[in-house]
């Protein structure tokens, strides 16, 4: 890939991966390798944090769906399904919007 086409490609990839446009612009116009290195390091850290958050959410979804499947199995076998059921607080709400209060 010719260098003249590599710069726009790199800018598109960085934008597609969530780097703020102002940061992309700052690394495209600088002649300071330290600024480029630092901005890329910060972006990598943001990507890693986002990945950790996504893994946490996927883990919680897995628990939720497993519990639902287990409840369906219990009902299908003729157990459960009657009387009030207590729900556990959802751990991903962290007491914020959508948090449930147990009674």
Backbone torsions as a table, in degrees:
resi	resn	phi	psi	omega
1	UNK	NA	127.4	179.9
2	UNK	-66.1	146.0	-178.0
3	UNK	-58.4	-36.4	-178.6
4	UNK	-63.0	-28.8	177.4
5	UNK	-91.9	-16.6	-177.6
6	UNK	-71.3	-35.5	-177.5
7	UNK	-66.0	-51.0	177.0
8	UNK	-60.5	-37.4	177.3
9	UNK	-61.1	-47.5	-179.7
10	UNK	-61.3	-41.4	179.2
11	UNK	-62.6	-43.6	179.2
12	UNK	-62.6	-42.8	-179.6
13	UNK	-63.0	-45.2	179.8
14	UNK	-62.2	-43.0	177.6
15	UNK	-64.3	-42.4	178.8
16	UNK	-62.2	-28.4	179.8
17	UNK	-94.4	14.5	169.6
18	UNK	90.6	9.5	176.0
19	UNK	-72.0	131.7	179.0
20	UNK	-58.9	142.9	-177.2
21	UNK	-57.9	-36.1	179.6
22	UNK	-64.4	-35.5	178.5
23	UNK	-71.3	-40.7	177.1
24	UNK	-60.0	-46.9	179.7
25	UNK	-59.2	-43.3	-177.0
26	UNK	-63.2	-35.7	179.8
27	UNK	-80.9	-22.0	178.2
28	UNK	-77.3	-27.7	-175.5
29	UNK	-99.4	-9.1	-176.5
30	UNK	-85.7	153.5	171.9
31	UNK	-106.6	3.8	-175.5
32	UNK	-96.4	109.7	179.6
33	UNK	-60.2	-27.9	179.8
34	UNK	-67.5	-38.6	177.0
35	UNK	-64.0	-43.9	178.8
36	UNK	-61.2	-48.5	-178.9
37	UNK	-58.4	-45.9	-177.1
38	UNK	-66.2	-43.9	179.9
39	UNK	-64.9	-38.1	178.3
40	UNK	-68.2	-38.7	177.9
41	UNK	-63.4	-44.9	178.5
42	UNK	-62.2	-39.9	179.4
43	UNK	-65.7	-42.7	177.6
44	UNK	-59.1	-41.2	178.4
45	UNK	-63.3	-41.5	177.5
46	UNK	-62.1	-41.3	179.0
47	UNK	-63.7	-41.1	179.3
48	UNK	-65.6	-40.2	177.4
49	UNK	-63.4	-42.1	179.3
50	UNK	-63.0	-40.8	178.7
51	UNK	-63.2	-42.3	178.2
52	UNK	-62.0	-42.5	177.7
53	UNK	-61.9	-43.3	-179.5
54	UNK	-65.4	-38.6	177.4
55	UNK	-63.3	-40.1	178.8
56	UNK	-62.3	-46.1	179.8
57	UNK	-62.5	-44.5	179.7
58	UNK	-62.0	-38.9	177.5
59	UNK	-61.9	-42.0	179.2
60	UNK	-67.9	-38.7	177.4
61	UNK	-63.4	-40.4	178.2
62	UNK	-59.0	-45.5	179.2
63	UNK	-62.4	-46.3	-179.6
64	UNK	-59.0	-49.6	-177.5
65	UNK	-67.7	-34.4	176.7
66	UNK	-64.6	-42.6	177.9
67	UNK	-63.5	-41.4	179.0
68	UNK	-63.5	-44.3	179.5
69	UNK	-62.7	-39.8	178.8
70	UNK	-64.2	-42.5	178.5
71	UNK	-63.8	-39.5	177.6
72	UNK	-62.2	-40.1	179.4
73	UNK	-64.4	-41.6	179.1
74	UNK	-62.7	-46.0	-179.9
75	UNK	-65.2	-41.4	-179.6
76	UNK	-62.9	-30.1	179.2
77	UNK	-83.6	-2.6	178.0
78	UNK	92.0	8.9	177.2
79	UNK	-104.3	153.0	175.3
80	UNK	70.5	-167.4	178.2
81	UNK	86.9	-6.6	179.0
82	UNK	-122.3	147.7	178.3
83	UNK	84.5	161.9	-178.6
84	UNK	-68.9	142.5	177.7
85	UNK	-114.8	137.0	177.2
86	UNK	-86.3	139.4	176.3
87	UNK	-106.5	142.1	176.0
88	UNK	-80.8	152.3	175.3
89	UNK	-63.4	141.2	179.2
90	UNK	-79.1	123.3	-173.5
91	UNK	-65.3	-24.6	-176.9
92	UNK	-79.0	-6.9	179.0
93	UNK	-80.2	-23.0	178.6
94	UNK	49.7	35.2	177.3
95	UNK	77.4	4.4	-178.0
96	UNK	-89.3	-151.8	-179.5
97	UNK	-59.4	130.8	178.5
98	UNK	92.0	-1.7	178.7
99	UNK	-68.5	142.0	179.5
100	UNK	-101.9	145.6	175.7
101	UNK	-104.3	125.3	179.8
102	UNK	-78.2	144.0	179.4
103	UNK	-108.2	NA	NA
